[in-house]
Amino acid sequence: MKKNTLLKSAMGACILLISMAGLKAVQQYPDQDDWHHDRDSYYRGEGWRMHLFARVRRDLDHVQSAAFSGGDEFRIARTKEDLNELQRNLEAGRYEEHRLDETIASLRTIMADNRLTPRDRDMLSEDLNHLREYREHHEHWCDEHR
């Protein structure tokens, strides 16, 4: 009898902790739809090409705050550092294909994480497509949009 009561109490505590964690996540990120809407609007505007790497970095900040921990933190931090360097290079008119390729590969690895929401995975997939487009057309990337 005592064993059964103890087991029920432990299970109840686990359910409560899981419920509280889910509630905390919802409270912490109540404006997910607003955030995604603002992001989508950003790409409809002009001049986003000159700030591509900064935008991808912001997207990683968003994903990192919502889904990542542990070993993934290092990978995201490293990718964000690479994006900062790529942004500085873009602003200075320099192109480093090797660093861009490493950043693309790192972003693909981050996307492979199953904890991403489908919406965040789609967002990073779009970022990945923009990075690939930049790689193919970097010499004329900002000409029309300055």
C-alpha positions in Angstrom: 0.0 0.0 0.0 2.8 2.5 0.9 4.7 1.6 -2.2 1.6 2.3 -4.4 1.0 5.6 -2.7 4.6 6.6 -3.1 4.6 5.7 -6.8 1.4 7.7 -7.4 2.9 10.7 -5.6 6.1 10.5 -7.6 4.1 10.3 -10.9 1.9 13.2 -9.8 5.0 15.3 -9.1 6.5 14.4 -12.5 3.3 15.4 -14.3 3.2 18.7 -12.3 6.8 19.5 -13.2 6.2 18.8 -16.9 3.1 20.9 -16.9 4.9 23.8 -15.2 7.8 23.6 -17.6 5.3 23.8 -20.6 3.5 26.7 -19.0 6.8 28.5 -18.4 7.7 28.0 -22.1 4.4 29.5 -23.2 4.7 32.4 -20.8 8.3 33.1 -21.8 7.5 33.2 -25.5 3.8 34.4 -25.8 4.4 36.4 -28.9 5.8 33.7 -31.3 3.3 34.7 -33.9 4.2 38.3 -33.7 7.9 37.5 -33.9 7.4 35.4 -37.0 5.1 38.0 -38.6 7.7 40.8 -38.0 10.4 38.5 -39.5 8.3 37.8 -42.6 7.7 41.5 -43.0 11.4 42.2 -42.9 12.0 40.2 -46.1 9.2 42.0 -47.9 11.0 45.3 -47.3 14.0 46.8 -49.1 17.6 46.6 -48.1 17.5 43.3 -46.2 20.3 41.9 -48.4 22.9 44.2 -46.9 21.9 42.8 -43.4 21.4 39.2 -44.3 23.9 37.7 -41.8 22.6 39.9 -39.0 19.1 38.7 -39.7 20.1 35.0 -39.7 21.9 35.7 -36.4 18.7 37.2 -34.9 16.8 34.1 -36.1 19.4 31.9 -34.3 19.0 34.0 -31.2 15.3 33.4 -31.3 15.7 29.6 -31.8 18.4 29.4 -29.2 16.2 31.1 -26.6 13.3 28.7 -27.3 14.8 25.3 -27.9 18.5 24.8 -27.3 20.8 23.8 -24.4 23.9 21.9 -23.6 26.2 21.0 -26.5 24.0 22.7 -29.0 24.8 26.0 -27.3 28.5 25.8 -28.5 27.4 25.1 -32.1 25.0 28.0 -32.1 27.5 30.4 -30.5 30.1 29.4 -33.1 27.7 29.9 -36.0 26.7 33.3 -34.6 30.3 34.3 -34.4 30.8 33.3 -38.1 27.7 35.3 -39.0 29.1 38.3 -37.3 32.3 38.0 -39.3 30.4 37.5 -42.5 28.3 40.6 -41.8 31.4 42.7 -41.2 32.9 41.3 -44.5 29.7 42.0 -46.4 29.7 45.6 -45.1 33.4 46.0 -46.1 32.8 44.4 -49.6 34.8 41.2 -48.8 33.7 37.7 -49.6 35.0 34.6 -47.8 33.5 31.5 -49.4 35.2 29.1 -47.1 33.7 30.8 -44.0 30.3 31.0 -45.7 30.4 27.2 -46.5 31.3 26.4 -42.9 28.4 28.6 -41.7 26.0 26.9 -44.1 27.1 23.4 -42.9 26.8 24.5 -39.3 23.3 25.8 -39.9 22.3 22.5 -41.5 23.5 20.7 -38.4 21.5 23.0 -36.1 18.4 22.4 -38.3 18.9 18.6 -37.8 17.9 19.1 -34.1 14.5 17.6 -33.5 13.5 20.1 -30.8 12.8 22.8 -33.3 9.2 23.7 -34.0 8.2 23.1 -37.6 7.8 26.9 -38.0 11.4 27.5 -36.7 12.8 24.8 -38.8 11.1 26.4 -41.9 12.5 29.8 -40.8 16.1 28.4 -40.7 15.5 26.6 -43.9 14.6 29.9 -45.5 17.8 31.4 -44.0 19.8 28.6 -45.4 18.3 29.2 -48.9 19.2 32.9 -48.6 22.8 32.0 -47.6 23.1 29.7 -50.6 21.7 32.4 -52.9 24.3 34.8 -51.5 27.0 32.3 -52.3 25.9 32.1 -55.9 25.3 35.8 -56.5 27.6 37.5 -54.0 29.3 39.7 -56.6 26.0 41.5 -57.3 24.2 40.9 -54.0 23.7 44.5 -52.9 24.0 46.4 -56.2 20.2 46.8 -56.6 19.3 47.2 -53.0 21.6 49.9 -51.6 
